[in-house]
Amino acid sequence: MAKQDSSKRRRATVVIAGAGAGKTTAMVGRILEKLPHLQPSRVLAAITYTNSASDIIRTSLEKHGVFMNNIFVGTIHAFFHRFIVQPYAAVLKVLPEDICIGPFDVESAMRQSRTGKKLDKQAVSKARSRITSAMLAKGHVPFDGVLTVARDLVKFPDVRRHLGQRIQYLFIDELQDMNKCQYDVFDHVRKEKRTEIFAVGDPEQYISGFAIRGMPKPAFSNLYFFRFLKSSERIDEADNHRSCGELVQFTNRFRTEVQQAPRRGMAGTPSVYFINKTALRDIVRIFQSLARERAGIDHQTWRHLYLSFENKQYSQVMGEFGMVHLNAELLLPGSIMSKAEKLIEEISGMSRRAFCQKYMMDHFKYRLLSFELLKSIRSSAINRADDITTFLSKAVNGALAGPAKLAEIDKCLVEIQNTVGERFLAVQQRHQCSSIHRAKGHEAEAVLVLAKNLSELNAWLTTDIAARKAAKVDTHRIGYVAFTRPRELLSIACLQPLDDPTLDLLGELGVSLTEERDEGKPCSGPHVRAQLELLRWP
C-alpha cells in the first residue's frame, strides 16, 4: 500500500481557505490520512511560519497518539536548517564547518557602513547582499540567511534529488506568506516529483511586512502564492466555522478570492459596530459594555482581543482595564517567591539558613524548592497547610512536624493562590491586547480594532478589488486579518474624528454606530444605514 501511494506522480495540492475555515484541523486530518502510507526510511514534514502554529499541530497529532521518529513539525527556518543547510552547506563549501545561527543584525551593520549619503534601492540591496555574504563567510548565519543558503543549495541537482528522496510528504501552512527564497525551494521540490506536497493558505491574509523582510515586495496579483498555485491542484474551502453570519457577510466585502459561507448561521443581531469616540478610555469602556450586553450570562467566559497596528497602542489603559499582552507569560515577582519561602519557614519551623544547613541545600536549591512549591499551588495540588507539610517531607526525604501557626499559613496560601492560581490567570487572559500581525491565527468572542488615524481606517475599509490587488503594502490586508478574528462581536474605532466620506463608507458596509445617550448626536451622511445604539453608563 505504501509503495503504491509513493509511486504516484501527483501535482502539489493548494487549498485556499479563509479565516475560520479550520485550516489547521484540515492539515492534521490530511497528515493522519497519509501516516499509513509513510515509509519508515522517509519523512513527513509539516512546516509553519510560527512556533505557536507548530505547537498546535504537534499537540493535535499527539492527541491522536502520533509519536513517530520520521515526522517533523516545525517552523520553516527549522526545516530548511535541518534538511538542507545542516547536511549539505559545509560539504558543498557554501558555509564553513563551524556555524552559528542567530539574530545577527544586518540592517544595523548596513547603517554603520554608510558614509552619510542616502542610498537608492539598488545600492541598499547590494550593501545588504555584501554584508550578508561577509557574515556567512565567517559562519555567522542570520535567521533570514538560512533561507538564502537553502535556496542556493537546492540549485545543486544532488541536493534536490536527495531532498526529494528523503521527504515523502510535505505539508505547508500559511503558504500566502511565502517569499522568493521559500518559493524557489518548494518549487524545486515540486519539480523533483518525489514528494507529495499539500499546502494551505489565504492570499487575503498575506502580510508582506511580516513575511518578506529586506526583499522586494510584490503586488498582490504577483504573490509567489499564485505562482505556485499555477502548477498545483487548487481546492477552494469556502466554509467559515468561526464567525457568525453577520461577521462573515461583512468580511466578504474585502475578499478578492473565495467568498465564505457561515456554517454557524446568523446571530440575528448587529455584530459590527463603529465606536464613535476618539478618547481611548471611552472607546475601551464602550467596547466592554457592548461585549457584556451581547454575551449576557456568558460574559465571564468571553475572550476579548484589543488589536491595533502597533502593540503599544493600548499601553496607557492596560492596567485600568485589566489587559495583558497576547501570549504574555506569567512573571513571578520577587514578593511571591518570598511568600513561598515564608511558607517553608512556617511549616518547617526553621529559618532559611537553618533549613539549608539541615538538609544540605545551597541557595539555588532552596529557591528551586520554593518555585516547585508555587507550581504545586498553581496546579491546585496544594490547598491547605497539611499538603505543604507532605510536599516538603517528600522533598527532603524526612518527616516534618505539623505547623503551629495555621491561620497565618492559610492566609499566606490564599494570597499566593489569588496571584498565581489558574482562575486568576484565566481572568487575565480574557482581555489581551496585541498588534494585528501577532494576532494572526488567534480568535476571540469580542474584538476591538483601533485605527490611529483616518488614513489607516479608510485603507482597512477599502473594498475596491483593483486597489487591493495592486497594493504592494499590506495595510488593506492588515485590516482584513483584524476583522476576521472575532466569533461574535467586532468593534472598530479611530483616534481621529470621522469625516463625512468615512461615515458614508461605514453606512454602505452596514456598520452600526454607537453614541452615548446624553450626547444625542444624530448620524449624518446621505447613505448611512447604520443602527444607532444609545448606551447609558452607570
C-alpha positions in Angstrom: 0.0 0.0 0.0 2.8 2.4 0.9 4.6 1.6 -2.3 1.6 2.3 -4.4 0.9 5.6 -2.7 4.5 6.9 -3.0 4.8 5.9 -6.7 2.1 8.4 -7.7 3.4 11.5 -9.5 0.9 14.0 -8.3 0.9 17.7 -8.6 1.1 19.8 -5.4 -2.3 20.5 -3.8 -3.1 24.0 -2.6 -6.1 24.7 -0.5 -7.4 28.3 -0.4 -9.1 28.6 2.9 -10.2 31.9 4.5 -10.1 32.8 8.1 -12.0 30.5 10.4 -12.1 27.7 7.7 -10.3 25.2 10.0 -7.0 25.1 8.0 -5.1 23.6 10.9 -7.7 20.9 11.5 -7.8 20.1 7.8 -4.0 19.8 7.7 -3.9 17.5 10.7 -6.6 15.4 9.1 -4.6 15.1 5.9 -1.5 14.1 7.9 -3.4 11.3 9.7 -4.6 10.1 6.3 -1.0 9.8 5.0 0.6 8.2 8.0 -0.4 4.6 7.0 1.5 5.2 3.7 4.6 6.8 5.2 7.7 4.7 4.5 10.0 4.0 7.5 13.0 5.4 5.7 11.3 8.6 4.6 9.9 11.7 6.4 6.6 13.5 6.7 7.3 17.2 7.3 4.7 19.8 8.4 6.1 23.3 8.4 4.7 26.6 9.7 5.7 30.2 10.0 5.5 30.5 13.8 6.4 28.3 16.8 2.9 28.6 18.2 1.4 27.2 15.0 3.9 24.3 15.1 2.9 23.6 18.8 -0.8 23.5 17.8 -0.2 20.9 15.1 2.2 18.9 17.3 -0.3 18.8 20.1 -3.1 17.8 17.8 -1.1 14.9 16.5 -0.1 13.8 20.0 -3.8 13.7 21.0 -4.3 11.2 18.2 -1.5 9.1 19.6 1.1 10.0 16.9 4.6 9.6 18.1 6.9 8.8 15.2 10.6 9.5 14.7 10.1 10.2 11.0 7.6 13.1 11.5 8.9 16.6 11.6 6.7 19.5 12.8 8.4 22.9 13.0 9.0 26.3 11.5 10.2 26.9 8.0 13.6 28.1 9.3 14.0 24.9 11.4 13.0 22.8 8.4 15.4 24.5 6.0 18.3 24.2 8.5 17.6 20.6 9.4 17.0 19.1 6.0 19.1 21.4 3.7 21.6 23.6 5.4 22.9 21.3 8.1 23.6 18.2 5.9 24.9 20.0 2.8 26.2 23.5 3.5 29.7 22.5 4.8 30.1 19.5 2.4 29.5 21.7 -0.6 31.6 24.5 0.9 28.8 27.0 0.9 29.4 27.6 4.6 32.3 26.8 6.9 32.1 23.8 9.1 31.5 25.8 12.3 28.5 28.0 12.0 26.3 30.0 14.4 22.7 30.8 13.6 21.3 33.7 15.4 19.7 37.2 15.3 22.6 38.9 13.6 21.5 42.4 12.7 22.3 43.0 9.0 20.3 46.3 9.0 22.4 47.7 11.8 25.6 46.7 10.1 24.4 48.5 6.9 23.7 51.7 8.9 27.2 51.6 10.4 28.8 51.1 7.0 27.2 54.1 5.3 29.1 57.3 4.7 26.2 59.6 5.4 24.8 59.8 1.9 21.4 58.4 1.1 21.5 55.2 -1.0 19.0 54.2 -3.7 17.2 50.9 -3.6 19.7 49.1 -5.8 22.6 50.3 -3.7 20.8 49.3 -0.5 20.2 45.8 -2.0 23.9 45.5 -2.9 25.0 46.6 0.5 22.7 44.1 2.2 24.0 41.3 0.0 27.6 42.2 0.6 27.3 42.4 4.4 25.3 39.1 4.5 27.9 37.4 2.4 30.7 38.6 4.7 28.8 37.2 7.7 28.1 33.9 6.1 31.8 33.6 5.2 32.6 33.7 8.9 29.9 31.2 9.7 27.6 33.8 11.2 24.2 33.0 9.7 21.3 35.4 10.3 17.9 33.8 10.6 16.8 35.0 7.2 20.2 33.9 5.9 19.1 30.3 6.5 16.6 30.8 3.7 19.1 32.3 1.3 21.6 29.5 1.9 18.9 26.8 1.5 17.8 28.4 -1.8 21.5 28.3 -3.1 21.9 24.7 -2.0 18.8 23.4 -3.8 20.4 24.6 -7.1 22.7 21.6 -6.8 21.0 18.6 -8.6 22.3 16.1 -6.0 20.8 18.1 -3.1 17.4 18.3 -4.9 17.5 14.6 -5.6 18.4 13.6 -2.0 15.9 16.0 -0.6 13.1 14.5 -2.7 14.1 11.0 -1.7 14.1 11.9 1.9 10.8 13.9 2.1 7.8 11.8 1.2 5.1 14.2 2.3 5.5 18.0 2.7 2.7 20.0 4.4 3.0 23.8 4.3 0.9 26.1 6.4 0.2 29.8 5.6 1.5 29.5 2.1 0.5 33.1 1.2 3.4 34.4 3.3 6.0 32.6 1.1 8.8 34.8 -0.2 11.1 34.2 -3.2 13.7 32.1 -1.4 11.0 29.8 0.0 9.2 29.6 -3.3 12.4 28.6 -5.1 13.0 25.7 -2.6 9.4 24.5 -2.7 9.3 24.7 -6.5 12.5 22.7 -6.8 11.0 20.0 -4.5 7.8 20.0 -6.5 9.7 19.6 -9.8 11.5 16.6 -8.5 8.2 14.8 -8.3 9.3 12.6 -5.5 7.4 14.5 -2.7 3.7 14.9 -2.3 3.0 18.5 -1.3 -0.1 19.7 0.5 -0.3 23.4 1.3 -2.9 25.7 2.8 -3.2 29.5 2.7 -5.3 32.5 2.3 -3.9 35.2 0.0 -6.2 37.7 1.7 -4.1 37.2 4.9 -0.8 37.9 3.1 1.1 40.5 5.2 4.3 41.4 3.3 6.0 43.3 6.1 5.7 40.3 8.3 6.9 37.7 5.8 9.2 39.4 3.3 11.7 41.5 5.2 14.6 43.0 3.3 13.3 41.7 -0.1 11.2 43.3 -2.9 7.5 43.2 -2.0 5.3 42.0 -4.9 1.9 43.4 -5.7 -1.0 41.1 -4.5 -1.6 39.7 -8.0 2.1 38.7 -8.3 2.4 36.9 -5.0 4.6 33.8 -5.1 1.5 32.0 -3.7 -0.2 32.5 -7.1 2.9 31.4 -9.0 3.0 28.1 -7.0 -0.8 27.8 -7.4 -0.5 27.8 -11.3 1.4 24.5 -11.1 -0.8 22.9 -8.4 -4.2 21.4 -8.0 -6.5 24.1 -6.5 -9.1 23.4 -3.8 -11.4 26.2 -2.6 -12.6 25.8 1.0 -15.5 28.3 1.5 -16.8 27.3 4.9 -16.3 29.6 7.9 -16.7 27.8 11.2 -15.5 30.6 13.4 -17.7 33.7 13.0 -21.5 34.3 13.0 -23.2 35.1 9.6 -23.2 38.9 10.1 -19.4 39.0 10.6 -18.8 36.7 7.5 -21.0 39.0 5.4 -19.0 42.0 6.5 -15.6 40.4 5.8 -16.6 39.0 2.5 -16.8 42.6 1.2 -13.0 42.7 1.4 -12.2 39.3 -0.2 -10.8 39.2 -3.7 -10.8 35.4 -3.9 -13.2 32.8 -2.3 -16.4 34.2 -0.8 -17.0 32.4 2.5 -20.2 30.8 3.8 -21.0 30.9 7.5 -21.6 27.5 9.0 -22.7 28.8 12.3 -25.7 30.7 10.9 -26.9 34.2 11.6 -26.8 35.7 15.1 -29.9 37.8 14.3 -28.4 40.9 15.9 -25.9 43.6 14.8 -22.4 42.3 15.1 -20.2 45.0 13.6 -20.0 48.4 15.4 -18.1 51.6 15.0 -17.4 53.3 18.3 -17.8 56.9 17.6 -15.4 58.2 20.2 -11.7 59.3 19.9 -10.6 59.1 23.6 -9.1 55.7 24.2 -10.6 55.2 27.6 -14.1 55.9 26.2 -13.5 53.5 23.3 -12.5 50.6 25.5 -15.3 51.3 28.0 -17.9 51.3 25.3 -16.4 48.1 23.7 -16.5 46.3 27.0 -20.1 47.4 27.6 -21.1 46.2 24.1 -19.5 42.8 24.9 -21.2 42.5 28.2 -24.6 43.3 26.7 -24.1 40.8 23.8 -22.7 38.0 25.9 -25.3 38.2 28.7 -24.8 35.5 31.3 -21.9 34.1 29.3 -19.8 37.3 29.7 -17.4 35.8 32.2 -16.3 33.1 29.7 -15.8 35.5 26.7 -12.3 36.3 25.5 -11.6 39.9 24.3 -8.9 40.9 21.9 -7.7 44.6 21.6 -5.9 45.0 18.3 -4.0 47.8 16.6 -1.2 48.1 14.1 1.3 48.8 16.9 1.4 46.7 20.0 1.9 49.8 22.3 -1.3 51.5 21.3 -3.2 50.3 24.4 -0.3 50.7 26.9 -1.8 53.7 28.7 -5.0 51.8 29.6 -3.8 48.2 30.1 -3.8 48.4 33.9 -7.0 50.3 34.2 -9.0 47.7 32.1 -7.2 44.5 33.2 -5.4 43.8 29.9 -2.3 41.7 29.3 -0.3 41.3 26.2 -1.2 38.4 23.9 0.9 35.3 24.8 2.1 37.1 28.0 3.8 34.6 30.2 3.2 34.6 34.0 6.0 36.5 35.6 6.5 35.7 39.3 7.5 38.8 41.2 10.0 38.5 44.0 7.3 39.1 46.6 5.6 35.9 45.5 8.8 34.0 45.8 9.2 35.5 49.3 5.8 34.3 50.3 6.7 30.7 49.1 9.9 30.9 51.2 7.9 32.2 54.1 5.6 29.1 53.9 8.6 26.8 54.0 9.9 28.6 57.1 6.5 28.4 58.9 5.9 24.7 58.0 9.4 23.6 59.0 9.8 25.9 61.9 13.3 26.9 60.7 14.9 29.9 59.1 16.1 29.6 55.5 19.7 29.3 56.7 18.9 26.6 59.3 16.7 24.7 56.7 19.5 24.7 54.1 22.1 23.6 56.7 20.0 20.7 58.0 19.0 19.4 54.6 22.3 20.3 52.8 20.9 22.7 50.3 22.5 25.7 48.7 20.7 29.0 48.0 19.9 27.9 44.4 18.3 24.6 45.5 16.2 26.4 48.1 14.9 28.8 45.5 14.1 25.9 43.2 12.2 24.2 46.0 10.2 27.4 46.5 9.4 27.6 42.8 8.2 23.9 42.8 6.0 24.8 45.7 4.5 27.6 43.7 3.9 25.3 40.8 2.1 22.8 43.0 -0.1 25.6 44.5 -0.9 26.9 41.0 -1.9 23.4 39.8 -4.2 23.0 42.9 -2.2 20.1 44.1 -1.7 22.0 47.4 -4.8 23.6 49.0 -4.0 23.6 52.8 -1.2 23.5 55.3 -1.1 19.7 55.6 -0.5 19.5 51.8 2.6 21.7 52.2 3.9 19.5 55.0 3.5 16.4 52.8 5.2 18.2 49.9 8.2 19.3 52.0 8.6 15.9 53.7 8.9 14.3 50.3 11.3 16.9 49.0 13.8 16.5 51.9 13.1 12.7 52.5 12.2 13.3 56.1 9.2 13.8 58.3 8.2 17.3 59.3 6.1 18.2 62.2 2.8 19.9 61.6 2.8 23.8 61.7 1.7 25.7 64.8 0.5 29.0 63.1 -2.2 27.5 60.9 -4.1 30.8 60.4 -1.1 32.7 59.2 -0.1 29.9 56.9 -3.6 29.7 55.4 -3.6 33.4 54.8 -0.3 33.3 53.0 -1.5 30.3 51.0 -4.7 32.2 49.9 -2.6 35.2 48.8 -0.4 33.0 46.6 -3.5 31.2 45.1 -5.1 34.6 44.3 -1.9 35.6 42.5 -0.8 32.5 40.5 -4.0 30.4 40.6 -5.5 29.2 37.3 -8.7 31.2 38.0 -6.8 34.4 38.3 -4.8 33.7 35.2 -8.0 32.9 33.3 -9.4 36.3 34.2 -6.2 38.0 32.9 -6.2 36.0 29.7 -9.8 37.1 28.9 -8.5 40.6 28.0 -5.5 40.6 25.7 -4.0 43.3 23.5 -1.8 42.8 20.5 -0.5 44.0 17.2 -2.6 42.7 14.3 0.5 40.9 13.0 0.9 38.9 16.2 -2.8 38.1 16.4 -2.8 36.0 13.2 -4.1 32.6 14.0 -5.9 33.8 17.2 -9.6 34.3 17.7 -11.9 35.7 20.4 -15.6 36.2 21.1 -15.2 40.0 21.0 -12.6 42.0 19.2 -11.8 45.8 19.2 -9.8 47.1 16.2 -8.3 50.5 16.7 -7.0 52.8 13.9 -4.6 55.6 14.8 -5.9 57.9 12.1 -8.5 58.2 9.3 -6.0 57.3 6.6 -5.3 53.9 8.2 -9.0 53.3 8.8 -10.0 54.1 5.2 -7.3 51.8 4.0 -8.7 49.0 6.1 -12.2 49.6 4.8 -11.3 49.7 1.1 -13.5 47.3 -0.9 -12.1 48.3 -4.3 -10.8 44.9 -5.6 -8.4 46.5 -8.1 -6.9 48.7 -5.5 -6.5 45.8 -3.0 -4.8 43.7 -5.7 -2.5 46.4 -6.9 -1.3 47.4 -3.4 2.3 46.5 -2.5 1.9 47.5 1.1 -0.2 45.3 3.4 -2.4 48.0 5.0 -5.6 46.7 3.3 -5.0 43.1 4.3 -3.9 44.0 7.9 -7.5 45.3 8.3 -8.9 42.1 7.0 -6.8 40.0 9.3 -8.1 42.0 12.3 -11.7 42.0 11.2 -11.7 38.1 10.9 -10.6 37.4 14.5 -14.0 37.7 16.3 -16.5 34.9 16.7 -19.4 37.1 17.9 -18.7 40.8 18.0 -16.4 43.2 16.1 -16.0 46.8 17.2 -13.9 49.3 15.1 -12.7 52.7 16.4 -10.4 55.5 15.3 -8.4 58.0 17.4 -9.4 60.8 14.9 -12.9 62.1 14.3 -14.8 60.7 11.4 -15.4 62.8 8.2 -18.5 62.5 6.0 -16.9 60.2 3.4 -15.8 57.7 6.0 -19.2 57.9 7.7 -20.9 57.2 4.4 -18.5 54.3 3.8 -19.3 52.7 7.2 -23.0 53.0 6.3 -22.5 51.3 3.0 -20.8 48.5 4.8 -23.7 48.1 7.2 -21.7 49.0 10.3 -23.7 50.1 13.3 -22.6 53.3 15.1 -22.5 53.9 18.8 -23.2 57.2 20.7 -23.6 57.9 24.4 -27.2 58.8 25.3 -26.5 62.1 26.9 -24.9 63.5 23.7 -27.7 62.5 21.4 -25.8 63.3 18.2 -27.5 62.0 15.1 -25.7 60.0 12.4 -25.0 62.2 9.4 -24.4 61.3 5.7 -26.9 60.5 3.0 -26.0 56.8 2.7 -25.8 55.8 6.4 -27.9 52.8 7.0 -26.4 52.1 10.4 -28.3 51.4 13.6 -27.8 54.0 16.3 -27.1 52.3 19.6 -27.8 54.6 22.6 -25.7 53.5 25.6 -26.3 54.5 29.2 -23.4 54.3 31.7 -23.8 53.8 35.4 
